[in-house]
């Protein structure tokens, strides 16, 4: 069974009914808004976005009943060429996204920032949660947005997420406000963000379907698509005294590092990992078949790393089945 895209209703009452079923609704605002004008505009109108005709709308589980994918995970596989959902399991359940949050952070940064913009670390750059991934930025450190995005998406550094947020939004709080408005604008209406990195917070959640929408939106930026394909990255930035500090990082994505293998006929282009104790193990990917057709696959709330990659390999098999 496949779920194809559904036409947008003209009658307002029908739109409202469909929105409750699918959660695919967005917010419009004038093109060219600055960060400050977007934040201050509380009267943006709600509507069914025109892009919805190019996306699959999912309101039920879809797929192979014999699938060995863990029953409790949220999982989805979306064919971007045919605009079909090939697999859906618990895709509209609210779950914690862990570092998949950083896809939304990157999307907002790319929309409102410039790659050559110099970001300066303030007092809010520090991340104190035990075990949190970071490059140990200090107050006064300076990176370009281009450098920061690569470290954010390849290595998943949480202190770099704070750096980006405070510089692009003016403060972390204001940046998170933009994240939530932008998520709503692209139809991710079952999501709510409380920080730019994804470390555990009770009211910080997404759905697997919303992650598909967010990832799909981020892919409109060539820089995002380039970075998620990178296996490693080396760069230098300046500290407060002007001294150079070197960073060398490697991807956390097992399909890029060779720790996981995709099914025959499927090539993993890249993606984003995320893991916390509360969120479990999460992964979103861009993959292609032998004809070059693109697919987005997502698994959230898995039990451990090995199971996550096994489940993802099983999900990717649906592309060639």
Rosetta silent file (secondary structure, phi, psi, omega in degrees, C-alpha in Angstrom):
SEQUENCE: XXXXXXXXXXXXXXXXXXXXXXXXXXXXXXXXXXXXXXXXXXXXXXXXXXXXXXXXXXXXXXXXXXXXXXXXXXXXXXXXXXXXXXXXXXXXXXXXXXXXXXXXXXXXXXXXXXXXXXXXXXXXXXXXXXXXXXXXXXXXXXXXXXXXXXXXXXXXXXXXXXXXXXXXXXXXXXXXXXXXXXXXXXXXXXXXXXXXXXXXXXXXXXXXXXXXXXXXXXXXXXXXXXXXXXXXXXXXXXXXXXXXXXXXXXXXXXXXXXXXXXXXXXXXXXXXXXXXXXXXXXXXXXXXXXXXXXXXXXXXXXXXXXXXXXXXXXXXXXXXX
SCORE:     score description
SCORE:     0.000 S_00000001
   1 L     0.000  135.862  179.668    0.000    0.000    0.000 S_00000001
   2 L  -125.940  146.279  178.165    1.284    3.456   -0.899 S_00000001
   3 E  -106.860  110.230  179.229    0.107    6.880    0.181 S_00000001
   4 E   -89.523  165.692  179.789    0.236    9.385   -2.670 S_00000001
   5 L   -62.222  149.917 -177.597    0.004   13.132   -2.295 S_00000001
   6 L  -114.399  142.788 -177.264   -3.491   14.537   -1.749 S_00000001
   7 L   -67.129  149.472  179.093   -4.925   17.634   -3.382 S_00000001
   8 L   -79.518  129.414 -179.064   -5.332   20.769   -1.328 S_00000001
   9 L   -71.727  151.566  177.462   -8.952   21.548   -0.521 S_00000001
  10 L   -93.027  -36.989 -176.862  -10.494   24.847   -1.486 S_00000001
  11 L   -76.855  130.540 -173.021  -13.235   24.942    1.108 S_00000001
  12 H   -59.529  -39.423 -178.350  -11.926   26.154    4.462 S_00000001
  13 H   -65.908  -37.806  178.035  -13.837   23.620    6.520 S_00000001
  14 H   -66.251  -39.973  177.393  -12.454   20.751    4.456 S_00000001
  15 H   -59.529  -42.244 -178.418   -8.931   22.118    4.906 S_00000001
  16 H   -63.826  -42.445  179.627   -9.451   22.193    8.647 S_00000001
  17 H   -62.454  -46.953 -179.199  -10.624   18.583    8.704 S_00000001
  18 H   -63.184  -38.750 -178.412   -7.688   17.402    6.596 S_00000001
  19 H   -62.961  -36.004  177.720   -5.219   19.336    8.741 S_00000001
  20 H   -68.283  -29.796  179.603   -6.428   17.523   11.836 S_00000001
  21 H   -76.921  -38.455 -169.399   -5.914   14.207   10.086 S_00000001
  22 H  -107.705  -25.767 -175.274   -2.482   14.893    8.637 S_00000001
  23 L    71.829   13.677 -176.660   -0.881   17.643   10.653 S_00000001
  24 E  -100.283   84.406 -179.042    0.398   19.145    7.393 S_00000001
  25 L  -138.517  153.881 -176.052   -0.300   22.842    7.835 S_00000001
  26 E  -136.775 -176.470  177.503    1.917   25.877    7.623 S_00000001
  27 E  -128.262  140.052  179.885    2.175   29.593    8.208 S_00000001
  28 L  -105.295  151.034  173.297    2.768   32.284    5.613 S_00000001
  29 L  -154.916  158.171 -172.640    4.692   35.507    5.972 S_00000001
  30 L   -63.024  138.199  177.505    5.984   38.033    3.535 S_00000001
  31 L   -63.165  142.947  177.201    9.098   37.102    1.621 S_00000001
  32 L    88.607    7.439  175.854   12.193   39.019    2.621 S_00000001
  33 L   -60.985  142.696  171.502   11.345   39.420    6.293 S_00000001
  34 L   -81.764  170.400  176.971   14.309   40.062    8.525 S_00000001
  35 H   -57.203  -46.777 -175.893   14.830   38.016   11.684 S_00000001
  36 H   -65.821  -39.694 -179.016   13.490   40.843   13.832 S_00000001
  37 H   -69.907  -34.234  178.702   10.400   41.468   11.707 S_00000001
  38 H   -66.914  -41.242 -179.357    9.573   37.774   11.632 S_00000001
  39 H   -66.417  -35.306 -174.813    9.886   37.533   15.402 S_00000001
  40 H   -86.027  -10.685 -176.752    7.723   40.598   16.010 S_00000001
  41 L   -87.744  101.519 -179.007    4.990   39.630   13.543 S_00000001
  42 L   -94.541    7.114 -174.172    2.311   37.847   15.580 S_00000001
  43 L  -117.116   23.218  177.158   -0.326   38.094   12.848 S_00000001
  44 L   -65.940  142.623 -171.763    1.068   35.743   10.242 S_00000001
  45 L   -89.835  151.553  178.418   -1.804   33.824    8.675 S_00000001
  46 E   -93.589  138.748 -179.785   -2.417   30.091    8.744 S_00000001
  47 E  -159.659  166.555  172.398   -2.927   28.265    5.475 S_00000001
  48 L   -85.097  115.365 -173.076   -2.373   25.014    3.639 S_00000001
  49 L   -66.153  145.991 -177.899    0.985   25.578    1.885 S_00000001
  50 H   -64.646  -26.375 -179.330    1.088   25.215   -1.877 S_00000001
  51 H   -67.821  -14.218 -175.925    4.071   22.869   -1.621 S_00000001
  52 H   -60.956  -25.683  177.225    1.811   20.273    0.034 S_00000001
  53 H   -68.905  -13.006  179.757    0.756   19.088   -3.426 S_00000001
  54 H  -105.718    6.895 -179.335    4.376   18.028   -3.893 S_00000001
  55 L  -124.286  153.703  176.590    4.625   16.139   -0.601 S_00000001
  56 L   -82.277  134.380  176.056    3.094   12.936    0.654 S_00000001
  57 L  -102.016  127.373 -173.336    0.473   13.327    3.361 S_00000001
  58 L  -125.158  127.800  176.106    0.414   10.421    5.805 S_00000001
  59 L  -131.749   12.626  179.357   -2.192    9.658    8.454 S_00000001
  60 L  -153.636  164.158  175.379   -1.842    5.899    8.919 S_00000001
  61 L   -68.519  141.667 -178.650    0.769    3.150    9.033 S_00000001
  62 E  -137.807  136.161  172.494    1.881    2.000    5.585 S_00000001
  63 L   142.516 -167.375 -175.003    4.152   -0.849    4.570 S_00000001
  64 L   -79.678  122.125 -179.678    5.057   -4.489    4.721 S_00000001
  65 L   -67.299  -17.975  179.119    3.376   -6.385    7.580 S_00000001
  66 L   -91.276    6.405 -177.982    6.344   -8.781    7.568 S_00000001
  67 L   -60.238  141.588  179.298    8.822   -5.993    8.224 S_00000001
  68 L   -95.110    8.007  177.929   11.375   -6.736   10.942 S_00000001
  69 L   -63.829  135.847 -177.230   11.699   -3.070   11.928 S_00000001
  70 L   -50.849  131.022 -172.528   11.280   -2.658   15.688 S_00000001
  71 L   -61.475  -33.430 -171.634    7.583   -2.173   16.496 S_00000001
  72 L   -85.592   -9.290 -177.228    8.024    0.734   18.894 S_00000001
  73 L   -78.428  157.657  167.331   10.106    3.010   16.663 S_00000001
  74 E   -94.302  125.132 -174.579    8.788    5.877   14.588 S_00000001
  75 E  -144.380  142.511  177.182    9.878    5.246   11.011 S_00000001
  76 E  -149.355  146.117  175.978    9.151    6.647    7.576 S_00000001
  77 E  -131.728  122.725 -170.726   10.428    6.249    4.018 S_00000001
  78 E  -123.669  123.996  178.622    9.492    8.906    1.467 S_00000001
  79 E   -87.216  109.162 -174.452    9.975    8.727   -2.303 S_00000001
  80 L   -75.640  -22.788 -178.966   10.732   12.308   -3.383 S_00000001
  81 L   -79.366  -49.466 -177.917   10.373   11.595   -7.110 S_00000001
  82 L   -89.126   -6.742 -179.795    6.999    9.855   -7.081 S_00000001
  83 L    57.891   50.964 -178.677    5.795   11.761   -4.010 S_00000001
  84 E  -129.212  148.034  170.600    4.822    8.559   -2.260 S_00000001
  85 E   -93.981  119.377 -178.938    5.255    7.178    1.209 S_00000001
  86 E   -88.279  -26.047 -179.820    6.727    3.703    0.921 S_00000001
  87 E  -154.257  137.888  175.985    6.700    2.967    4.645 S_00000001
  88 E  -148.275  128.372  178.431    5.191    4.642    7.694 S_00000001
  89 E  -142.414  114.746  179.392    5.124    3.441   11.290 S_00000001
  90 L    56.305   32.911 -171.529    4.098    5.709   14.171 S_00000001
  91 L   -71.616  -17.396 -178.861    5.110    8.682   11.999 S_00000001
  92 L  -106.798   12.674  174.808    2.732   11.120   13.712 S_00000001
  93 L   -83.703  136.425  177.996    3.659   10.253   17.304 S_00000001
  94 L   -73.705  127.074 -179.844    5.484   12.977   19.212 S_00000001
  95 E  -138.321  160.054  175.680    8.995   11.892   20.141 S_00000001
  96 L   -78.016  136.601 -174.180   12.165   13.605   21.310 S_00000001
  97 L   -92.577   -8.771 -173.232   14.515   14.281   18.366 S_00000001
  98 H    49.896 -135.581 -174.218   17.894   14.471   20.132 S_00000001
  99 H   -78.543   -0.719  168.665   20.414   15.932   17.653 S_00000001
 100 H   -61.880  -19.294  172.090   18.078   15.642   14.672 S_00000001
 101 H   -49.911  -35.078 -173.308   17.111   19.052   16.069 S_00000001
 102 H   -67.506  -16.912  171.968   20.247   20.380   14.404 S_00000001
 103 H   -65.331  -42.470  177.589   18.675   19.930   10.968 S_00000001
 104 H   -67.375  -39.326  177.414   16.173   22.617   11.964 S_00000001
 105 H   -60.066  -44.269  179.651   18.977   24.733   13.431 S_00000001
 106 H   -65.543  -40.897  179.732   20.891   24.513   10.149 S_00000001
 107 H   -59.474  -48.040  179.986   17.792   25.366    8.116 S_00000001
 108 H   -64.679  -42.055 -179.612   17.134   28.539   10.110 S_00000001
 109 H   -63.057  -41.994  179.715   20.819   29.533   10.033 S_00000001
 110 H   -68.237  -33.046 -179.385   21.026   29.087    6.272 S_00000001
 111 H   -73.235  -38.054 -172.264   17.832   31.064    5.756 S_00000001
 112 H  -108.659  -11.586 -179.346   18.757   34.020    7.943 S_00000001
 113 L  -110.614  179.365  173.473   22.556   34.030    7.992 S_00000001
 114 L  -124.679  144.541 -171.447   25.380   34.242    5.450 S_00000001
 115 L   -62.268  -28.428 -179.983   28.120   31.648    5.195 S_00000001
 116 L   -89.470    1.587  178.866   30.930   34.194    5.595 S_00000001
 117 L   -63.618  131.895  179.702   29.326   35.728    8.698 S_00000001
 118 E   -88.432  124.582  179.017   31.702   35.632   11.685 S_00000001
 119 E  -100.315  132.049 -178.857   30.128   34.157   14.811 S_00000001
 120 E  -113.585  125.993 -177.270   31.553   35.199   18.185 S_00000001
 121 L   -72.384  131.047  175.785   31.070   32.947   21.203 S_00000001
 122 L  -107.352 -167.249 -178.864   29.428   34.549   24.190 S_00000001
 123 H   -66.426  -20.233 -177.298   28.744   33.391   27.730 S_00000001
 124 H   -87.422    8.807 -177.501   25.834   31.295   26.477 S_00000001
 125 H   -78.754  -21.148 -171.560   28.075   29.038   24.374 S_00000001
 126 L   -74.483  139.316  175.977   28.858   26.636   27.207 S_00000001
 127 L  -119.991  120.554 -172.786   27.132   23.249   27.450 S_00000001
 128 L  -105.759   -5.929 -178.773   27.420   21.599   30.858 S_00000001
 129 L   -62.603  131.989 -177.459   25.322   18.445   30.392 S_00000001
 130 L   -60.355  131.114  176.811   27.413   15.353   31.117 S_00000001
 131 L    82.005   -0.486 -177.973   28.476   13.485   27.993 S_00000001
 132 L   -68.700  135.677  178.692   27.263   16.156   25.574 S_00000001
 133 L   -68.761  132.040  179.871   29.180   16.291   22.297 S_00000001
 134 L  -163.489  165.446  175.982   31.147   19.543   21.909 S_00000001
 135 L  -107.766    9.902  175.985   34.405   21.053   20.657 S_00000001
 136 L    63.512   49.525  173.461   34.874   23.024   23.906 S_00000001
 137 L   -61.870  148.244  176.866   34.327   26.524   22.569 S_00000001
 138 L  -120.248  157.090  177.860   35.303   29.360   24.898 S_00000001
 139 L   -56.395  130.198 -179.196   33.926   32.867   25.183 S_00000001
 140 L    98.436  -14.023  176.464   35.485   35.042   22.466 S_00000001
 141 L   -63.145  147.412 -175.288   36.150   32.205   20.011 S_00000001
 142 E  -130.749  125.368  174.493   35.308   33.116   16.399 S_00000001
 143 E  -132.081  153.906  170.185   34.113   30.890   13.555 S_00000001
 144 E   -77.881  161.134  176.870   32.380   31.640   10.289 S_00000001
 145 H   -61.485  -36.933  178.703   28.856   30.307    9.855 S_00000001
 146 H   -59.282  -46.746  177.527   30.193   27.992    7.152 S_00000001
 147 H   -61.885  -45.391 -176.172   32.662   26.435    9.610 S_00000001
 148 H   -62.670  -40.995 -179.288   30.055   26.230   12.337 S_00000001
 149 H   -64.726  -37.527  179.720   27.491   24.479   10.148 S_00000001
 150 H   -67.104  -42.159  177.610   29.991   21.818    9.131 S_00000001
 151 H   -68.060  -37.422  179.415   30.924   21.110   12.745 S_00000001
 152 H   -61.109  -48.463 -171.340   27.243   21.179   13.724 S_00000001
 153 H   -88.339  -30.996 -179.525   26.069   18.646   11.142 S_00000001
 154 H   -81.490  -45.929 -172.059   29.111   16.380   10.806 S_00000001
 155 H  -105.142  -15.267  178.237   30.147   16.148   14.465 S_00000001
 156 L    64.486   40.750 -179.076   26.920   17.283   16.174 S_00000001
 157 L   -73.128  123.433 -176.640   28.667   19.694   18.547 S_00000001
 158 H   -74.386  -32.651  177.702   26.166   21.146   21.002 S_00000001
 159 H   -68.828  -30.850  176.276   28.230   24.196   21.914 S_00000001
 160 H   -69.429  -33.385  174.449   28.383   25.093   18.209 S_00000001
 161 H   -61.017  -43.077  176.858   24.573   24.917   18.100 S_00000001
 162 H   -64.043  -40.135  178.036   24.475   27.523   20.869 S_00000001
 163 H   -58.614  -48.710 -179.777   27.035   29.634   18.995 S_00000001
 164 H   -61.724  -47.194 -175.548   24.930   29.635   15.845 S_00000001
 165 H   -61.517  -47.226 -175.348   21.702   30.354   17.700 S_00000001
 166 H   -69.224  -30.142 -179.722   22.949   33.309   19.732 S_00000001
 167 H   -83.326  -39.462 -178.513   24.594   34.976   16.730 S_00000001
 168 H   -77.999  -39.221 -176.598   21.867   34.423   14.131 S_00000001
 169 H   -93.743  -10.267 -174.755   18.914   35.047   16.438 S_00000001
 170 L    91.467  -27.595  173.648   20.463   37.656   18.725 S_00000001
 171 L  -162.325  161.108  178.336   19.961   35.234   21.593 S_00000001
 172 H   -63.454  -40.978 -179.656   19.336   31.526   21.954 S_00000001
 173 H   -59.630  -44.968 -178.904   15.772   32.205   23.105 S_00000001
 174 H   -69.636  -35.429  177.102   14.959   34.322   20.050 S_00000001
 175 H   -63.397  -42.610  178.582   16.554   31.793   17.706 S_00000001
 176 H   -63.196  -35.763  175.118   14.387   29.030   19.174 S_00000001
 177 H   -59.581  -42.917  177.203   11.375   31.275   18.604 S_00000001
 178 H   -64.692  -42.278  178.493   12.343   31.436   14.929 S_00000001
 179 H   -53.887  -45.951 -178.215   12.800   27.655   14.841 S_00000001
 180 H   -68.329  -39.554  178.487    9.246   27.146   16.009 S_00000001
 181 H   -68.872  -39.118  179.157    7.763   29.671   13.592 S_00000001
 182 H   -69.793  -37.067  176.243    9.730   28.254   10.679 S_00000001
 183 H   -60.435  -44.686  178.058    8.734   24.700   11.587 S_00000001
 184 H   -61.843  -39.240 -176.367    5.103   25.777   11.541 S_00000001
 185 H   -66.318  -29.214  179.545    5.632   27.548    8.222 S_00000001
 186 L   -95.451    5.606  175.022    6.853   24.383    6.502 S_00000001
 187 L    99.280    0.141 -179.025    4.021   22.290    7.921 S_00000001
 188 E   -83.885   67.526 -170.276    5.805   20.683   10.878 S_00000001
 189 L   -85.288   -5.335  175.268    2.950   21.561   13.212 S_00000001
 190 L  -100.979   21.912 -179.095    3.412   18.616   15.584 S_00000001
 191 L  -118.288  151.257  173.946    6.857   19.844   16.583 S_00000001
 192 E  -150.280  127.167 -177.752    8.062   22.173   19.314 S_00000001
 193 L  -108.345  142.083  176.743   11.650   23.188   19.986 S_00000001
 194 L  -119.763   -6.520  177.816   13.092   24.499   23.239 S_00000001
 195 L  -157.679  168.039 -177.087   16.775   24.622   22.257 S_00000001
 196 L   -92.344    1.063 -173.923   18.970   24.522   19.116 S_00000001
 197 L  -116.320  -28.239  178.148   20.856   21.302   19.942 S_00000001
 198 L    99.911    3.129  173.570   18.335   18.672   21.051 S_00000001
 199 L   -62.492  152.573 -164.976   19.558   17.920   24.544 S_00000001
 200 L   -58.694  129.699  174.248   16.677   16.656   26.664 S_00000001
 201 L  -151.041  135.709 -170.317   13.849   19.035   27.510 S_00000001
 202 L   -57.237  -37.661 -176.583   10.295   17.953   28.325 S_00000001
 203 L  -102.419   28.405  178.282    8.561   20.175   25.762 S_00000001
 204 L  -110.329  107.886 -173.607   11.093   19.566   22.984 S_00000001
 205 E  -154.295  160.763  174.214    9.575   17.154   20.482 S_00000001
 206 E  -141.618 -175.590  163.949    8.925   16.353   16.810 S_00000001
 207 L  -122.481  162.945  177.255    7.299   13.575   14.805 S_00000001
 208 H   -62.727  -37.211  178.315    9.014   11.399   12.230 S_00000001
 209 H   -65.258  -42.373  178.091    6.774   12.933    9.567 S_00000001
 210 H   -63.442  -35.883  177.255    7.721   16.448   10.665 S_00000001
 211 H   -63.516  -36.799  173.742   11.404   15.489   10.495 S_00000001
 212 H   -59.338  -46.303  179.773   10.837   14.496    6.875 S_00000001
 213 H   -62.117  -42.908 -177.732    9.334   17.934    6.195 S_00000001
 214 H   -67.424  -45.409  179.480   12.188   19.716    7.974 S_00000001
 215 H   -63.349  -42.100  178.911   14.927   17.674    6.258 S_00000001
 216 H   -62.074  -39.503  178.078   13.255   18.156    2.889 S_00000001
 217 H   -67.088  -40.583 -179.353   13.148   21.915    3.461 S_00000001
 218 H   -65.123  -29.349 -177.755   16.814   22.031    4.478 S_00000001
 219 L   -69.752   -8.445  175.310   17.817   20.244    1.276 S_00000001
 220 L   -68.478  -16.561  179.534   16.846   23.294   -0.753 S_00000001
 221 L   -97.330  121.051 -179.046   20.216   24.701    0.373 S_00000001
 222 H   -57.928  -35.421 -179.159   23.188   23.274   -1.526 S_00000001
 223 H   -62.025  -41.817  178.028   25.430   23.822    1.497 S_00000001
 224 H   -61.997  -48.417 -178.650   23.258   21.543    3.622 S_00000001
 225 H   -62.339  -34.896  177.494   23.232   18.824    0.974 S_00000001
 226 H   -67.705  -46.305 -173.673   27.011   19.092    0.636 S_00000001
 227 H   -66.295  -40.612 -175.533   27.706   18.924    4.368 S_00000001
 228 L   -67.732  -11.513  178.021   25.547   15.883    5.133 S_00000001
 229 L   -93.329   -5.470 -174.423   27.628   13.929    2.607 S_00000001
 230 L   -83.677  136.018 -179.711   30.950   14.759    4.309 S_00000001
 231 L   -90.074  -30.057  179.086   32.791   12.057    6.249 S_00000001
 232 E  -153.871  169.855 -176.073   35.301   14.342    7.960 S_00000001
 233 E  -158.832  136.793  176.592   36.333   17.983    8.206 S_00000001
 234 E  -127.711  134.145 -179.735   39.414   19.903    9.296 S_00000001
 235 E  -155.049  173.296  175.367   39.506   23.641    9.978 S_00000001
 236 E  -132.674  142.951  175.193   41.051   26.357   12.148 S_00000001
 237 E  -135.099  173.287 -175.191   39.378   29.193   14.005 S_00000001
 238 E  -105.612  140.977  173.917   40.533   32.042   16.244 S_00000001
 239 L   -89.758 -175.539 -174.136   40.234   32.342   20.004 S_00000001
 240 L   -61.777  -26.671 -178.972   39.675   35.596   21.902 S_00000001
 241 L   -88.740   -5.923 -178.028   43.389   36.459   21.782 S_00000001
 242 L    94.897    0.423  178.555   43.622   35.853   18.030 S_00000001
 243 L   -75.911  147.862 -178.131   45.464   32.550   18.363 S_00000001
 244 E   -83.971  139.036  177.975   44.559   29.790   15.925 S_00000001
 245 E  -125.201  127.770 -176.796   42.790   26.657   17.170 S_00000001
 246 E   -92.142  143.849  175.935   42.626   23.525   15.029 S_00000001
 247 E  -131.932  131.404  174.689   39.615   21.228   14.781 S_00000001
 248 E  -131.309  118.802 -174.367   39.520   17.834   13.124 S_00000001
 249 E  -128.743  159.244  176.308   36.214   15.959   13.204 S_00000001
 250 E  -127.124  156.627 -177.930   34.647   12.826   11.727 S_00000001
 251 L   -65.012  149.167  173.637   31.059   11.985   10.889 S_00000001
 252 L   -94.616    2.914 -175.369   28.795   10.294   13.432 S_00000001
 253 L   -91.723  112.962 -176.479   26.867    8.604   10.573 S_00000001
 254 H   -61.406  -27.510  178.495   27.690    4.883   10.367 S_00000001
 255 H   -71.442  -24.073  177.247   26.662    4.665    6.710 S_00000001
 256 H   -89.056  -31.708 -176.699   29.358    7.220    5.855 S_00000001
 257 H   -85.471   -9.466 -179.366   32.059    5.833    8.137 S_00000001
 258 L    92.762    3.162  178.813   31.649    2.254    6.916 S_00000001
 259 L   -83.060   -8.848  176.620   30.219    0.944   10.192 S_00000001
 260 L  -138.722  150.387 -175.924   26.868    0.283    8.501 S_00000001
 261 L  -122.240  130.799  177.703   26.042   -1.062    5.046 S_00000001
 262 L   -81.416  157.152  179.694   23.129   -0.038    2.847 S_00000001
 263 L   -63.797  157.895  176.166   21.189   -2.651    0.848 S_00000001
 264 L   -59.594  133.235 -179.610   22.241   -3.521   -2.694 S_00000001
 265 L    91.716   -0.808 -179.730   20.858   -0.968   -5.127 S_00000001
 266 E  -126.692  130.143  176.696   20.694    1.823   -2.528 S_00000001
 267 E  -114.388  123.982  176.013   23.339    4.506   -1.945 S_00000001
 268 E   -82.744  121.943  179.439   23.256    6.573    1.239 S_00000001
 269 E   -82.928  -40.371 -179.546   24.171   10.180    0.429 S_00000001
 270 E   163.084 -174.457 -179.862   24.225   11.424    3.997 S_00000001
 271 E   169.564 -153.198 -177.160   22.081   12.514    6.899 S_00000001
 272 E  -142.643  136.585  176.118   22.023   13.279   10.609 S_00000001
 273 E   -99.839  164.666  175.012   22.276   11.162   13.729 S_00000001
 274 E  -162.976  132.565 -179.709   20.871   11.847   17.172 S_00000001
 275 E  -148.121  126.645  164.775   21.118   10.077   20.505 S_00000001
 276 E  -142.454  164.738  179.334   20.121   10.852   24.070 S_00000001
 277 L   -62.241  -38.608 -178.103   18.915    8.574   26.834 S_00000001
 278 L   -74.947  -37.458 -175.556   15.445   10.106   26.652 S_00000001
 279 L   -86.358  -20.463 -172.236   15.152   10.185   22.846 S_00000001
 280 E    78.367 -155.387 -175.770   16.814    6.862   22.134 S_00000001
 281 E  -106.614  126.938 -172.408   18.738    6.402   18.894 S_00000001
 282 E  -129.019  150.850  179.396   17.628    8.441   15.861 S_00000001
 283 E  -158.034  133.543  172.622   18.748    8.757   12.247 S_00000001
 284 E  -126.233  137.072 -172.770   17.519   10.590    9.157 S_00000001
 285 E  -133.290  154.006  162.832   19.036    9.935    5.737 S_00000001
 286 E  -107.985  127.438  179.138   19.026   10.985    2.111 S_00000001
 287 E  -133.327  163.186  176.984   19.499    7.963   -0.172 S_00000001
 288 E  -133.060  149.668  173.841   19.291    7.253   -3.912 S_00000001
 289 E   -89.428 -175.069 -175.194   18.396    4.215   -5.970 S_00000001
 290 L   -66.935  -20.457  177.263   20.339    3.031   -9.033 S_00000001
 291 L   -88.567   -1.920  179.423   18.431    5.469  -11.242 S_00000001
 292 L    88.415    6.423  179.663   19.424    8.377   -9.005 S_00000001
 293 L   -72.311  135.829 -176.071   15.962    8.908   -7.524 S_00000001
 294 E   -90.330  150.038  178.037   16.110   10.453   -4.017 S_00000001
 295 E  -139.801  145.421  170.349   14.471    9.168   -0.828 S_00000001
 296 E  -109.661  128.714  176.500   14.288   10.443    2.735 S_00000001
 297 E  -124.013  143.729 -178.900   14.256    7.799    5.460 S_00000001
 298 E  -143.690  136.919  171.961   13.904    8.415    9.178 S_00000001
 299 E  -131.902  134.112 -179.215   13.934    6.258   12.295 S_00000001
 300 E  -133.609  149.835  173.418   13.421    7.643   15.787 S_00000001
 301 E    69.630   36.261  177.241   13.328    6.219   19.302 S_00000001
 302 E   -83.585  168.439 -167.785   15.300    3.053   18.582 S_00000001
 303 L   -83.748  -35.119 -178.084   16.828    0.980   21.371 S_00000001
 304 L  -160.930  171.738 -175.039   20.555    0.989   20.585 S_00000001
 305 H   -62.543  -45.913 -178.667   23.038    1.774   17.825 S_00000001
 306 H   -61.435  -44.493  178.899   23.171   -1.710   16.358 S_00000001
 307 H   -65.237  -38.480  178.658   19.394   -2.040   16.213 S_00000001
 308 H   -57.331  -49.597 -176.745   19.099    1.437   14.716 S_00000001
 309 H   -72.540  -31.729  173.449   21.362    0.615   11.776 S_00000001
 310 H   -65.426  -44.575  178.820   19.764   -2.787   11.278 S_00000001
 311 H   -63.361  -40.466 -179.359   16.310   -1.192   11.255 S_00000001
 312 H   -66.288  -39.788  177.666   17.472    1.510    8.849 S_00000001
 313 H   -62.303  -39.941  176.696   18.934   -1.091    6.479 S_00000001
 314 H   -64.911  -39.668  178.952   15.600   -2.931    6.548 S_00000001
 315 H   -64.583  -42.441 -179.786   13.764    0.325    5.872 S_00000001
 316 H   -66.168  -24.535  176.726   16.017    1.140    2.917 S_00000001
 317 H   -62.338  -25.194  179.568   15.262   -2.280    1.426 S_00000001
 318 H   -63.382  -20.385  178.599   11.737   -0.996    0.782 S_00000001
 319 H   -66.175  -38.751 -174.281   13.258    1.178   -1.954 S_00000001
 320 H  -102.345   -5.012  179.478   14.204   -1.836   -4.054 S_00000001
 321 L   -76.079    0.000    0.000   11.410   -4.218   -3.018 S_00000001
